[in-house]
Amino acid sequence: MATNVRKFATLIGLLSAMASAPVFAEDGKTISVIDDRGVTVEVPVQPKRIAAISYFADDVALALGIKPVASTYMTKGREPDFLLGMTAGMKQIGQRAKPNLELLSEAKPDLIVAIRRYTVGNAPQLEKIAPYVAYNMELLDGSDREIAELSKILGNPERGVQLNKQFREHLADYAAKAPKDVHPRFAIMWGGETPFAFHTENTSASILAAIGGDNIAGNMTPGGEFGIDLSLETMLEKDPEVLFIYDSGPDRPHENNPIWQELTAVKNKRVFYVGDQWVETNGPIAREIVLREAAHYLYPETFPAVDVRAEAAKIIPAEAQR
């Protein structure tokens, strides 16, 4: 199963990356981009002031050695380790689901790169501020394309190709080294009274599946969402051996349900509260770190523990870290 998932994701990712390359305008000053809304957007060649609505644009830009001028956050007051905390030096423009357009305008961006599902309703207002490009940022089969396209927009297509190639090589290497006789049942979820779990096509879940994990949330239904509400009763029936929970703060109501203590993952102390990279996984830095963390959490005797900042520092060019 893991081999098939990996081959499928690789093929789709490469085909997607080739399918929607940006096109230079005749005047050489702009590039025509078709984003995930299906809208053609004219963006400036090598934009200098990038605003990120979601961490994806921060991730790609920093991997290219470019510092965005503005960014949303996932959890207020927390600067993500997988970006070396560098978002602290960017203008904060609100939570990714509710960006503050006034603060965004004050940042004077010449390009806005946004998560589609949270911003499509505000497209006219965003377009008045700067050219606005929206990506889905949900599935592994879109990650290569999104990274390749944004890298070209930002003026370094070769680096985008390199980042995609390296990740696919690393994914294959980890899959080859993972134990073949065990397939730990897992779930990646947002905590809550009724947890929301990611389907296998979601980027972080795809990485786990590619190295041998068995996702209890299963695959997406055609045309469906990338995740599903899983009651703790249902979770107990499927009984995950490893749980990854997005750590968005101290409130963890799922832990107060008596069923929680009956889960194998809880009994065996294999519940891991994970960082922002597990939700915002489509960028080159996030997915590399999730791969390493996932391998360790699934197979702790085979793969070492991960220093998130040390791994991020290997990808972000030194000059961008200053």
Disulfide bonds with the S-S distance in Angstrom:
none
